[in-house]
Amino acid sequence: MNTTANHQLNPYAIQLCTLSRWISAKQWAPAGSGNFSIRSSEQSCLITRAHKDKGELSPHDLVQISWSRGEVEFSTEAADSVLLHVALYQTFPAAKVVLQTQSVAANVWSRLIKADHYLFNGYELQSVISQQPAHRHSCSLAIIDPLQPMQLQAAEINRRAGELASGLLIRGHGLYVWGESLEHTKRQLEAWEFLISCELERMKISGLL
C-alpha cells in the first residue's frame, strides 16, 4: 500500500483534517497559512503541505516527516517551520499534536508585548492550560523573536523549554500549541486564543493601546 493510501486510511490523519477545517472556520489560518502536524511514531509525524488552504485539507495533503540522529528528513512540499514542529516533539516526548495558527489577535498582540513572556492573571480559563498548577493565579506565555535560519529558531525553543506550557508565540509569526491528543491540543489552542483576545480587548478599553 502506498504512502498516500496509508494517510487516507489513518484515522488520526482524518481527525487532523477535521480539526484543520474547524481552525479555518475560526479564521485562525488565513491565506493558506499555519501548519498542523500529528505524530505518527516516536521519530516521525504527518504535517500539512505548505500553503495548503486549511479549510480544504484532506489526508492526501499531509506529508511524512522523520527525524533521527539530529537530522530531519522532509520534502520541499513541507514548510521550513517543520523544524519547529520537530523541535517541539523532541523537547516534549508526550506531545502528539502541534498546531501553528495565525489569528489576527495573536499576531497583533505578539507585536505589542515587548517582554519575552506575558503573565495572564484572573481568568478562569487559565486552569485549562497544561503544566500550570491549578492553585496558581497566573500563567505565562513565552514570546520569541523570529530568527533565521529556522535552525536558530528551533534552538531557541530548546533553550527556553523550561518556560513553555503548551504554547508559545513567535512575534508576527503565529501561535504554536501542542498537546497529548487532538482534543487536548484543540482545547489548549482555544484557551490561549481566548486569553490573548481578552487581554487585547482589555488593553483597547483601558486606553493602553
N, C-alpha and C positions, 0 to 999 in steps of 0.2 A: 504493500500500500504506500502511495507517495505521501510526501510531507503535507501537501495541501489537503488531501483526503483526511489525514490524521487530524489536522487542525479543525476541519469541518465536523468531525465526529467527537472532538474533545468538548465535553460539557462545560468545562471551565472557560474555554475559548468562547463558546456561545454566550455564557453568562457575562463575560467581559464585554462582548459586543452590545449586549442589552444595557449594561451599565454605561457604556460609551454613549449610547443614544439618549439615555437619561441626562448625562452630563451636558450633551449638546443642547438638549431642550432647555437647560438652565442657562444657556449662553455662556458657559464656562470654558468653551473650546472653539472660539470663532475662527473662521477662515482656515480650517484645517490645522489649527494649532493644537498644542497639547500632545502628550504621548502617554499611553497606558500599557502596562505590562502585567503578566501573571507568571509566576514561577512554574516551570514545567519539570524541573528536577533540582537537585542540590546546586548544580552549576549551569543551569540554563533557564531561559524564560522565553515566552512569546511576547512580542511587542508590536505596537501598531506601526504600519508603514508611515514614512514621513509625509506630512502634508495631506494625509487622507482625511476627508470630511468625516468627523466623528459621529455625525448623525446618520451616516450611511455605512457604518463599519460592519463587515462580515468576517467570519473566521478566515476567509481567503486573504484578508488584508493584514494578517498577523505574520510577523517574521520571526524565525527561530534565532535566538542569540545564545551563545555558550561562552563560558569563561573557565579557565583553569591555569594554574601556574602563573598567575598575574597577567595573562593575555586574554583579550576579549575578541571573539570572532563574530563579525556581523557583516551583512551585505550592505551595499550602497542604498538599498531600499529603506534602511532604518536611519533615523536622525542621529546626529552626533550625541544627543542627550542620552542615548542608550548607555553611555559610560556612567552617567549619574544614577541610572536605574541599577546598573551592576554594582556600583559603589554602595548603594543602599542595601541591596540584597546581601552583599558581603559583610557589611557592617552590622546588619540586623538579620541574623540567620532565621529568625521566626517569621520574617516578612514573607508573605506570599503574593502580595499585590503592591504595585507602585503606580500612582496616578500623578501626572503633571498637568495642571489646568492653567487657564489664562483668563480668569474673570477680570472684569473691569475693576471691581473693588480691590482685589488683591494686588493688581499691578499698580494702581494709583497709590494705594496705601503703602506699598513697599518702597515707593519713591519719596514719600513724605516722612517716613520714620528714618532718622539718621543713625540711630543706635544699631548695634549688631544683634539686638534681640528686643522683644517687647513683652511686657508683663500685662496680662489681662486680669482684671480684678472685678469681683462682684457678679459674675454671670453664672447662672445655674448650669449652663451647658459646658462650663469648664470641666465638670465631673465626667463628661463623655471622653475627654482627651486621654489617650492611653499614656501610661507611665507617669501619671500625675496622682499623687496620694489624694484620696477623697477628702481629707480634712484640710487640705491646703486652700487658701483663699485667693490664690493667683496661679496662673500657668503661663509659661514662657514659650514664645515662638521665635526661633532663630531666624535672623535675616542676614543673607550672604550677598556680597557684591558679585556681579558677574565677572568671570575670569575666562581667559582664553590662553592656550588651547583648553579643550574640555578636560584634559587630564589634570590640569591645575584645579579646576572646579571640583572634580572628584576627590582630589587630595584634601581640599578644604573641608569637604563633607566628612571625610575620615578624621581630620584633625579636630572637628567640633562635635564628634559623635556623642560625647558625654552630655551635650547640651540639648540634644534632639529628642523630642517627644512626639513621634508620629507625624511631624510636619516641619517644613522649612520653606522660607521664601527666598527666592533669588530676585534681587531688585530689577523690576521691569521684565523679568523672565518667568514669572509664574510661581505657583504654589505646588510643592511636592508633598504628597502624603503617602503613607504606607501602612499596611496592617496585616493581620494574620489570616484574613479571608476577604472575599469580595465584599460581603455585607459589612464587616468590621471596617474596612478601608473606606467604603462609602459613608459610613457614619462619621469617621474621622474627617473626611472631606467636608461634609455638611456642617459639622461643628466648627471647624476652622473658618470656613466661609462665613458662617453666622457671626462668629466673634469679630472677624475683620470688618464685616459690614456694619456691625453695631458700633464699633469704635470709630469708623469713618463717619458715620452719621452723627455720633456724639460730638466729634470734632467740628463738624459743619454747624450744628445747632449751637454749640458753645462759642462759636466765632474763633476757633483755634486755627482755622484754615484761611 
